[in-house]
Amino acid sequence: MDVASLTDLLKEAEEHHGRYEASAPKHHWSGFYAAYIVARQKGRNPEEADDDARKYMDGQLTDQGASP
């Protein structure tokens, strides 16, 4: 992956994370971004990647004892 492509994915992840963060329990942004970018690299569209990132974060937060 080149810098321009990663930059675009980070900006896209930022937009989706903002909507997630508004209602999510306390968390670190990096988990959402990473899950989102991995999903996009696997060919998922932005909405599917958002769903995948939310599911990932829900699992992480549940494992930490937070209510998603």
Secondary structure, 3 states (H helix, E strand, C coil): CCHHHHHHHHHHHHHHHHHHHCCCCCCCHHHHHHHHHHHHHCCCCHHHHHHHHHHHHHHHHHHCCCCC
